[in-house]
Amino acid sequence: MMIDRLAESLNSDFAGGIVSREVSFGDLTLIVKPDYLVDIARDLRDNPDLRFDLLLDIAAVDNMKRWPEGVDDDEYDEDARFEVVYIFNSTAHNHRIRLKVQLPEDDPVLPTLTGIYGSADWGEREAFDMMGIRFTGHSNLKRILTHYKFKGYALRKDYPVDKEQWLDEPEPLVDEILARLDARGIEVRFEEL
C-alpha cells in the first residue's frame, strides 16, 4: 500500500485522533492523541488492507532539552515533554509505520498495548523504568532494568548524571518466576528443608 493511501485510510477513520503526519526515510509517521492509541493500533493489526502484524519497538523520548536554556516559560511546552514512539511492521505488505504520542511532564500515562501486541510487554516496562511513563492496564508494570528500590528515572534528562544507587541485598525475583510458571499452568509447591 502506498504511503499516501495508508495515510488517507487512517485519516478518514481516525481524523480526530491524528495530530499530524510526516514521511521520513520512506516510512509514515503519525503523531496521535493518547486516547486514540489503542483504537489505531488495533486497526493497524486487524484491517486486512494494513495488516501490521508486528510491533517492532517502543521507545520513550525526553524532549526536555529540545528547548535551549534561557527559553521563556511560555515557550516551553510541558504538554509535549515526553514522546512514546511505536514502530509497526507489516510482514504481509512489507511496509512500516511509526506512531508517536506526546505526553505531559506532570502525568505521563498511556493505555497498554499488551492486549493487542504481546511484544509491547517489555518495551512498556522499559519506558516505565527508565522514563516513568505509566501504562494503564499493564499486568506487570514494574522495573525491568534497574533494581526494585531505585529512586527516579535514569534516562530523564533532569536525572543527576553522577547519582549512584546501589542495592546491597538480593532482589526478590521469585514473584516473577512464579507468575510465569502460573501462566503456563505449572504448579509450584515449597517444602521446608
C-alpha positions in Angstrom: 0.0 0.0 0.0 1.4 3.4 -0.9 2.2 5.8 1.9 -0.4 8.3 0.7 -3.2 5.7 0.6 -2.2 4.4 4.0 -2.3 8.0 5.5 -5.6 8.7 3.8 -7.1 5.5 5.1 -6.1 6.2 8.7 -7.0 9.9 8.4 -10.6 9.0 7.3 -11.1 6.5 10.2 -9.3 8.5 12.9 -9.4 12.1 11.8 -10.0 13.4 15.4 -7.1 11.4 16.8 -4.3 12.2 14.3 -2.4 15.5 15.2 0.0 15.5 12.3 1.8 13.3 9.8 5.1 13.2 8.1 7.1 10.9 5.9 10.8 10.3 6.7 13.1 7.7 5.3 10.1 6.3 3.3 8.1 5.5 6.4 4.9 7.2 7.5 5.0 8.8 11.0 1.7 9.8 12.7 1.5 11.9 15.9 -1.6 10.6 17.6 -3.6 11.6 20.6 -3.3 9.3 23.6 -7.0 8.5 23.7 -6.9 7.1 20.2 -3.7 5.0 20.5 -5.4 1.6 21.3 -8.0 2.0 18.5 -5.5 3.0 15.9 -3.1 0.1 17.0 -6.0 -2.4 16.8 -6.9 -1.1 13.3 -3.3 -1.3 12.2 -3.3 -5.0 13.2 -6.8 -6.1 12.1 -7.5 -4.1 9.0 -6.8 -6.5 6.1 -5.5 -3.7 3.9 -2.9 -2.8 6.6 -2.1 -6.0 8.5 0.6 -4.5 10.7 1.3 -7.8 12.5 4.5 -6.9 14.3 5.1 -4.3 16.9 8.9 -3.9 16.4 9.8 -1.4 19.1 8.7 1.0 21.7 11.0 4.0 22.6 10.4 6.8 25.1 11.9 10.2 24.4 12.5 13.0 26.9 12.2 16.3 24.9 13.2 18.5 27.9 16.4 19.7 26.3 14.7 20.4 22.9 14.2 23.9 24.2 17.6 25.6 24.9 18.4 27.2 28.2 17.1 30.7 28.5 13.8 29.9 26.7 10.9 31.7 28.4 8.5 29.5 30.4 5.7 30.3 27.9 7.8 28.8 25.1 8.5 25.5 26.9 5.7 23.0 26.2 5.2 20.9 29.3 2.5 19.0 27.5 5.0 17.6 25.0 7.9 16.8 27.2 7.7 13.1 26.6 7.1 11.1 23.5 6.4 7.4 23.2 7.3 6.1 19.7 5.9 2.8 18.4 7.2 1.1 15.2 5.0 -1.3 13.5 5.8 -3.6 10.6 3.5 -5.5 8.1 5.1 -8.7 7.0 2.3 -9.3 4.5 2.7 -5.9 2.8 6.3 -5.1 3.6 5.8 -1.6 5.0 6.3 0.1 8.3 4.6 2.9 10.2 5.6 4.9 13.3 3.1 6.3 15.8 4.2 9.0 18.2 2.3 10.0 21.3 3.2 13.2 23.1 2.7 13.2 26.9 2.9 15.9 29.6 5.6 16.0 32.1 3.3 16.1 35.1 1.3 12.9 34.3 2.8 10.8 31.5 0.2 8.0 31.2 -0.8 5.8 28.2 -3.0 2.7 27.9 -1.2 -0.5 27.4 -1.0 -2.2 24.0 -0.2 -5.6 25.5 -3.7 -6.9 24.8 -3.1 -6.2 21.1 0.6 -6.9 20.7 2.2 -9.2 23.3 5.6 -7.7 22.3 4.6 -4.5 24.0 5.1 -6.0 27.4 8.8 -5.4 28.0 9.0 -2.2 25.9 6.4 -0.7 28.1 8.2 -1.9 31.2 11.4 -0.3 30.0 9.7 3.0 29.2 8.2 2.9 32.8 11.6 2.0 34.4 13.8 4.5 32.5 11.3 7.4 32.0 8.5 7.0 34.4 5.8 6.6 31.8 2.9 4.6 33.2 0.8 2.2 31.1 -2.7 1.6 32.5 -3.9 -1.9 32.2 -0.4 -3.4 32.1 -0.5 -6.6 34.1 3.1 -6.5 35.4 4.3 -2.9 35.2 7.5 -2.9 37.4 11.1 -2.2 36.9 13.0 -4.3 34.4 16.5 -2.7 34.1 17.1 -1.1 37.4 16.6 -2.6 40.9 13.3 -2.5 42.7 14.5 0.1 45.2 15.7 2.5 42.6 14.5 6.1 43.0 13.8 8.2 40.0 14.1 7.5 36.3 17.6 7.2 34.9 17.1 8.3 31.3 15.2 11.5 32.1 17.3 14.5 31.2 16.9 16.0 34.7 18.3 12.9 36.4 21.7 13.7 38.0 24.5 12.1 35.9 26.6 11.3 39.0 23.9 9.9 41.2 24.6 6.3 42.3 22.1 3.9 43.7 23.4 0.6 45.0 21.3 -2.3 46.0 23.0 -4.1 48.9 20.7 -7.1 49.1 19.5 -9.7 46.6 16.4 -8.7 44.7 13.4 -10.9 45.2 12.7 -12.4 41.8 10.5 -15.3 43.0 7.3 -13.5 42.3 8.3 -13.0 38.6 9.2 -16.7 38.2 6.0 -17.9 39.9 3.8 -15.6 37.7 5.5 -17.1 34.6 5.0 -20.7 35.8 1.4 -20.0 36.8 0.7 -18.6 33.3 1.9 -21.9 31.9 -0.2 -23.9 34.3 2.7 -25.2 36.3 2.0 -25.6 40.0 4.9 -25.0 42.4 5.0 -26.3 45.9 7.5 -25.2 48.5 8.8 -27.6 51.2 10.8 -26.7 54.2 14.2 -28.3 54.4 
